[in-house]
Amino acid sequence: MSRRQVVVDYGLCESNAICMGINPEVFHVDDDDNLFILKPDITAETEHDVAEAVRRCPRQALAIVDD
C-alpha cells in the first residue's frame, strides 16, 4: 500500500515559514531558517493543511508524492 508524503525541494525553499503558519505540527522552520518536515506522512488529519501549504508556497518548493 502506498503512502502519500509531503516533500520539500531545498533548492527552491526560501524558509519563509508560510507552511509552518498553516500547520506547525508538520512543518518547522528553526532559528537558522532551516525547514524541517516533522511529519512527512499525510494523514486524514493533515491532508487539508498540507495541500494548502503546497498551494500557498511562494516558490513551489513543496510537493505531495506517493511513496
N, CA, C and O atoms as a GROMACS GRO file, in nm:
protein
  268
    1MET      N    1   0.085  -0.119   0.000
    1MET     CA    2   0.000   0.000   0.000
    1MET      C    3   0.089   0.124   0.000
    1MET      O    4   0.180   0.137   0.081
    2SER      N    5   0.060   0.214  -0.090
    2SER     CA    6   0.143   0.334  -0.100
    2SER      C    7   0.101   0.438   0.004
    2SER      O    8  -0.015   0.444   0.047
    3ARG      N    9   0.198   0.517   0.043
    3ARG     CA   10   0.174   0.627   0.136
    3ARG      C   11   0.191   0.757   0.061
    3ARG      O   12   0.272   0.767  -0.031
    4ARG      N   13   0.115   0.856   0.102
    4ARG     CA   14   0.133   0.990   0.046
    4ARG      C   15   0.217   1.069   0.146
    4ARG      O   16   0.193   1.065   0.266
    5GLN      N   17   0.316   1.139   0.093
    5GLN     CA   18   0.406   1.218   0.177
    5GLN      C   19   0.426   1.356   0.118
    5GLN      O   20   0.412   1.378  -0.002
    6VAL      N   21   0.459   1.449   0.206
    6VAL     CA   22   0.497   1.582   0.162
    6VAL      C   23   0.650   1.587   0.161
    6VAL      O   24   0.717   1.541   0.253
    7VAL      N   25   0.703   1.644   0.053
    7VAL     CA   26   0.848   1.658   0.038
    7VAL      C   27   0.880   1.803   0.005
    7VAL      O   28   0.795   1.879  -0.040
    8VAL      N   29   1.006   1.839   0.028
    8VAL     CA   30   1.050   1.976   0.000
    8VAL      C   31   1.171   1.973  -0.093
    8VAL      O   32   1.261   1.891  -0.078
    9ASP      N   33   1.172   2.063  -0.188
    9ASP     CA   34   1.289   2.085  -0.274
    9ASP      C   35   1.369   2.196  -0.208
    9ASP      O   36   1.336   2.314  -0.219
   10TYR      N   37   1.475   2.158  -0.139
   10TYR     CA   38   1.553   2.256  -0.063
   10TYR      C   39   1.625   2.356  -0.154
   10TYR      O   40   1.666   2.462  -0.107
   11GLY      N   41   1.640   2.323  -0.282
   11GLY     CA   42   1.698   2.417  -0.376
   11GLY      C   43   1.606   2.535  -0.406
   11GLY      O   44   1.651   2.642  -0.446
   12LEU      N   45   1.476   2.514  -0.386
   12LEU     CA   46   1.377   2.620  -0.409
   12LEU      C   47   1.331   2.688  -0.280
   12LEU      O   48   1.292   2.804  -0.282
   13CYS      N   49   1.336   2.616  -0.170
   13CYS     CA   50   1.278   2.664  -0.044
   13CYS      C   51   1.350   2.789   0.007
   13CYS      O   52   1.473   2.794   0.014
   14GLU      N   53   1.271   2.890   0.042
   14GLU     CA   54   1.324   3.014   0.099
   14GLU      C   55   1.304   3.020   0.250
   14GLU      O   56   1.341   3.119   0.314
   15SER      N   57   1.247   2.916   0.309
   15SER     CA   58   1.221   2.910   0.453
   15SER      C   59   1.142   3.030   0.502
   15SER      O   60   1.172   3.088   0.606
   16ASN      N   61   1.040   3.068   0.425
   16ASN     CA   62   0.960   3.184   0.464
   16ASN      C   63   0.854   3.149   0.569
   16ASN      O   64   0.787   3.238   0.621
   17ALA      N   65   0.838   3.021   0.598
   17ALA     CA   66   0.754   2.971   0.708
   17ALA      C   67   0.604   2.985   0.686
   17ALA      O   68   0.527   2.973   0.782
   18ILE      N   69   0.561   3.009   0.564
   18ILE     CA   70   0.417   3.009   0.538
   18ILE      C   71   0.359   2.872   0.572
   18ILE      O   72   0.252   2.862   0.632
   19CYS      N   73   0.430   2.766   0.534
   19CYS     CA   74   0.383   2.631   0.564
   19CYS      C   75   0.373   2.608   0.714
   19CYS      O   76   0.277   2.547   0.762
   20MET      N   77   0.471   2.656   0.789
   20MET     CA   78   0.468   2.640   0.934
   20MET      C   79   0.350   2.715   0.994
   20MET      O   80   0.290   2.668   1.091
   21GLY      N   81   0.316   2.829   0.937
   21GLY     CA   82   0.200   2.902   0.984
   21GLY      C   83   0.070   2.827   0.961
   21GLY      O   84  -0.026   2.843   1.036
   22ILE      N   85   0.067   2.745   0.856
   22ILE     CA   86  -0.052   2.666   0.826
   22ILE      C   87  -0.062   2.546   0.918
   22ILE      O   88  -0.169   2.516   0.970
   23ASN      N   89   0.050   2.476   0.940
   23ASN     CA   90   0.049   2.360   1.030
   23ASN      C   91   0.186   2.339   1.093
   23ASN      O   92   0.272   2.275   1.034
   24PRO      N   93   0.206   2.393   1.214
   24PRO     CA   94   0.337   2.381   1.280
   24PRO      C   95   0.366   2.240   1.332
   24PRO      O   96   0.479   2.213   1.374
   25GLU      N   97   0.268   2.150   1.330
   25GLU     CA   98   0.295   2.012   1.369
   25GLU      C   99   0.359   1.933   1.255
   25GLU      O  100   0.422   1.831   1.278
   26VAL      N  101   0.342   1.981   1.132
   26VAL     CA  102   0.401   1.915   1.015
   26VAL      C  103   0.528   1.986   0.972
   26VAL      O  104   0.627   1.920   0.938
   27PHE      N  105   0.527   2.119   0.971
   27PHE     CA  106   0.639   2.198   0.921
   27PHE      C  107   0.701   2.280   1.033
   27PHE      O  108   0.630   2.336   1.117
   28HIS      N  109   0.834   2.288   1.034
   28HIS     CA  110   0.904   2.370   1.134
   28HIS      C  111   1.022   2.439   1.068
   28HIS      O  112   1.105   2.376   1.002
   29VAL      N  113   1.030   2.570   1.087
   29VAL     CA  114   1.146   2.648   1.044
   29VAL      C  115   1.219   2.692   1.170
   29VAL      O  116   1.163   2.761   1.255
   30ASP      N  117   1.346   2.651   1.180
   30ASP     CA  118   1.422   2.683   1.301
   30ASP      C  119   1.481   2.824   1.295
   30ASP      O  120   1.462   2.896   1.197
   31ASP      N  121   1.554   2.860   1.398
   31ASP     CA  122   1.611   2.994   1.409
   31ASP      C  123   1.716   3.022   1.302
   31ASP      O  124   1.748   3.138   1.276
   32ASP      N  125   1.770   2.918   1.239
   32ASP     CA  126   1.868   2.934   1.132
   32ASP      C  127   1.804   2.928   0.993
   32ASP      O  128   1.873   2.913   0.893
   33ASP      N  129   1.670   2.940   0.990
   33ASP     CA  130   1.594   2.937   0.865
   33ASP      C  131   1.606   2.805   0.789
   33ASP      O  132   1.614   2.804   0.666
   34ASN      N  133   1.609   2.695   0.862
   34ASN     CA  134   1.608   2.563   0.801
   34ASN      C  135   1.469   2.503   0.816
   34ASN      O  136   1.415   2.501   0.926
   35LEU      N  137   1.412   2.455   0.706
   35LEU     CA  138   1.281   2.391   0.712
   35LEU      C  139   1.297   2.243   0.741
   35LEU      O  140   1.379   2.175   0.680
   36PHE      N  141   1.217   2.195   0.833
   36PHE     CA  142   1.211   2.053   0.865
   36PHE      C  143   1.067   2.007   0.848
   36PHE      O  144   0.974   2.075   0.892
   37ILE      N  145   1.049   1.893   0.786
   37ILE     CA  146   0.916   1.833   0.778
   37ILE      C  147   0.910   1.731   0.891
   37ILE      O  148   0.974   1.625   0.886
   38LEU      N  149   0.833   1.764   0.994
   38LEU     CA  150   0.828   1.684   1.114
   38LEU      C  151   0.744   1.557   1.095
   38LEU      O  152   0.776   1.453   1.153
   39LYS      N  153   0.640   1.567   1.016
   39LYS     CA  154   0.551   1.453   0.991
   39LYS      C  155   0.526   1.444   0.840
   39LYS      O  156   0.426   1.497   0.791
   40PRO      N  157   0.615   1.377   0.767
   40PRO     CA  158   0.600   1.373   0.621
   40PRO      C  159   0.481   1.291   0.572
   40PRO      O  160   0.427   1.319   0.465
   41ASP      N  161   0.440   1.189   0.649
   41ASP     CA  162   0.327   1.107   0.606
   41ASP      C  163   0.197   1.185   0.619
   41ASP      O  164   0.167   1.240   0.725
   42ILE      N  165   0.122   1.189   0.511
   42ILE     CA  166  -0.004   1.263   0.510
   42ILE      C  167  -0.115   1.174   0.567
   42ILE      O  168  -0.133   1.060   0.525
   43THR      N  169  -0.186   1.229   0.663
   43THR     CA  170  -0.296   1.158   0.727
   43THR      C  171  -0.426   1.232   0.697
   43THR      O  172  -0.425   1.341   0.640
   44ALA      N  173  -0.536   1.172   0.735
   44ALA     CA  174  -0.666   1.238   0.718
   44ALA      C  175  -0.668   1.372   0.792
   44ALA      O  176  -0.731   1.467   0.747
   45GLU      N  177  -0.598   1.378   0.905
   45GLU     CA  178  -0.596   1.499   0.987
   45GLU      C  179  -0.511   1.609   0.925
   45GLU      O  180  -0.540   1.727   0.944
   46THR      N  181  -0.406   1.572   0.852
   46THR     CA  182  -0.315   1.674   0.797
   46THR      C  183  -0.334   1.699   0.648
   46THR      O  184  -0.275   1.792   0.593
   47GLU      N  185  -0.415   1.620   0.581
   47GLU     CA  186  -0.429   1.629   0.436
   47GLU      C  187  -0.467   1.769   0.387
   47GLU      O  188  -0.406   1.820   0.293
   48HIS      N  189  -0.565   1.832   0.450
   48HIS     CA  190  -0.610   1.964   0.407
   48HIS      C  191  -0.500   2.068   0.426
   48HIS      O  192  -0.473   2.147   0.336
   49ASP      N  193  -0.438   2.068   0.544
   49ASP     CA  194  -0.333   2.166   0.573
   49ASP      C  195  -0.212   2.150   0.481
   49ASP      O  196  -0.155   2.248   0.434
   50VAL      N  197  -0.174   2.025   0.456
   50VAL     CA  198  -0.058   2.002   0.369
   50VAL      C  199  -0.089   2.049   0.227
   50VAL      O  200  -0.005   2.113   0.163
   51ALA      N  201  -0.208   2.019   0.177
   51ALA     CA  202  -0.247   2.064   0.044
   51ALA      C  203  -0.247   2.217   0.037
   51ALA      O  204  -0.206   2.275  -0.064
   52GLU      N  205  -0.294   2.281   0.142
   52GLU     CA  206  -0.294   2.427   0.147
   52GLU      C  207  -0.152   2.483   0.149
   52GLU      O  208  -0.123   2.582   0.083
   53ALA      N  209  -0.062   2.419   0.225
   53ALA     CA  210   0.077   2.463   0.230
   53ALA      C  211   0.143   2.448   0.093
   53ALA      O  212   0.217   2.537   0.050
   54VAL      N  213   0.117   2.338   0.024
   54VAL     CA  214   0.172   2.317  -0.110
   54VAL      C  215   0.120   2.427  -0.203
   54VAL      O  216   0.197   2.485  -0.281
   55ARG      N  217  -0.008   2.455  -0.195
   55ARG     CA  218  -0.070   2.555  -0.283
   55ARG      C  219  -0.015   2.696  -0.256
   55ARG      O  220   0.005   2.774  -0.350
   56ARG      N  221   0.010   2.728  -0.129
   56ARG     CA  222   0.050   2.865  -0.093
   56ARG      C  223   0.200   2.888  -0.090
   56ARG      O  224   0.244   3.002  -0.070
   57CYS      N  225   0.280   2.785  -0.110
   57CYS     CA  226   0.426   2.802  -0.109
   57CYS      C  227   0.467   2.894  -0.224
   57CYS      O  228   0.444   2.861  -0.341
   58PRO      N  229   0.528   3.010  -0.194
   58PRO     CA  230   0.559   3.106  -0.299
   58PRO      C  231   0.661   3.056  -0.401
   58PRO      O  232   0.661   3.103  -0.515
   59ARG      N  233   0.746   2.964  -0.361
   59ARG     CA  234   0.850   2.913  -0.452
   59ARG      C  235   0.814   2.775  -0.507
   59ARG      O  236   0.892   2.715  -0.580
   60GLN      N  237   0.697   2.725  -0.472
   60GLN     CA  238   0.652   2.592  -0.515
   60GLN      C  239   0.756   2.486  -0.479
   60GLN      O  240   0.788   2.398  -0.559
   61ALA      N  241   0.808   2.497  -0.357
   61ALA     CA  242   0.911   2.405  -0.310
   61ALA      C  243   0.853   2.279  -0.246
   61ALA      O  244   0.926   2.183  -0.222
   62LEU      N  245   0.723   2.280  -0.217
   62LEU     CA  246   0.660   2.164  -0.154
   62LEU      C  247   0.582   2.084  -0.256
   62LEU      O  248   0.527   2.139  -0.352
   63ALA      N  249   0.579   1.953  -0.235
   63ALA     CA  250   0.503   1.865  -0.324
   63ALA      C  251   0.450   1.747  -0.244
   63ALA      O  252   0.507   1.709  -0.142
   64ILE      N  253   0.342   1.689  -0.293
   64ILE     CA  254   0.288   1.567  -0.237
   64ILE      C  255   0.325   1.454  -0.333
   64ILE      O  256   0.300   1.463  -0.453
   65VAL      N  257   0.384   1.348  -0.279
   65VAL     CA  258   0.427   1.234  -0.361
   65VAL      C  259   0.370   1.106  -0.303
   65VAL      O  260   0.341   1.097  -0.184
   66ASP      N  261   0.357   1.007  -0.389
   66ASP     CA  262   0.320   0.872  -0.345
   66ASP      C  263   0.448   0.793  -0.325
   66ASP      O  264   0.534   0.787  -0.413
   67ASP      N  265   0.459   0.734  -0.208
   67ASP     CA  266   0.578   0.656  -0.175
   67ASP      C  267   0.563   0.514  -0.230
   67ASP      O  268   0.652   0.431  -0.213
   0.00000   0.00000   0.00000
